[in-house]
């Protein structure tokens, strides 16, 4: 399909009607940049230069369309900062009004080199492919074009802003405070995570908590001195069983040890192992009930063994430490969510598509904005699927209509008193 101009749509939505190819061009430019945020097991793999390059591409596009862009320094120098884009209100008297905030993250889960190995392309079925194409570089493009459309229309009745963050895939350790500070002064937030593969927006998201911990033992030759060793892997095995035992599907709680590394060699009793825990919960009450149990399991030593080594050094078993924690707050259905969803749904109907809402176990920065009391709608990006996988896709022909629906929604919300 080509451009999808709908003559009866007002500005700024009408401006977007013939921008399909331009949106694909910007999408290709930023998908072609590796911007992985590493992971909890190896935060040293954070691609700061790549994340900043994605920001530079977006800033070039935005400033070229009359949108101001300001860089907000990171709270942690290991990470890139955030970009805040702004279109001033049409009337000078309204420029101090609370802005409407669009949001999206520039980082992906993919490794350095993936953009070259799996280059951006649009397949015969109209699906865009490439690392991070849906989660969430498609959303970054959509937000950028909605800003440009608002600027082309001379602004809205209130300011329109967009926050482009840098570290969402690892729990926003540097961006969280910036996100919440920005959301506190906003009237509403639209987070451009991809719409579900069904086309629906997100009604509820689970909260998540990530912990990386290390268990320490004592190395020894596993043949000639096995009795002098204390196995950190044995300790970890006990912890994994206890941690997984906290999973309660009926309560919406899952606890999973998803990454493990450690050991020296096959013939050495393991002295050190590191593991990452993923804990998902439906609400803060469930988090407050289960998280202390996770901490207790990690702190408790299950492998007790007293050893006398050289120089009268005594060891009495394994010990463990948490080396990193981060996570997201849940996004819950509230009256303010319903207000934004009803507005978006109405605007989608004017553009020509139907949309519903559904729950997801995935977490996002939208939980942080909702937690500070700001009305938040999540999943306003283009339709996509298979996030965090090599076969991730974005439905190209949803770029323009989803941008138009969002543009209509922010215009109508800006005009409400």
Secondary structure, DSSP 8 states (H G I E B T S, - for coil): ------TT--TTTGGGGG-HHHHHHHHHHHHTS--B---SS-GGG--HHHHHHHHHHHHHHHHHTT-EEEEE--SSTTS--EEEEEE--SSGGGTTS-EEEEEEE--BS--TTHHHHT--EE-TTSEEESTTIIIIIHHHHHHHHHHHHHHHTT--SS-EEEEEES-GGGT-TTTHHHHHHHHHTEEEEEE---B-TTS-EEEEE-EEEEEEEEEE-B-EETTTTGGG-B-HHHHHHHHHHHHHTT-BGGGTBEEEEEEEEE-S-TTEE--EEEEEEEEEESSHHHHHHHHHHHHHHHHS------EE-GGG-EE-S-EEEEEEEEEE--B---HHHHHHHHHHHHHHHHHT----EEEES---THHHHHHTT-EEEE--S-BEE-TTSTT-EEEGGGHHHHHHHHHHHHHHHHH--
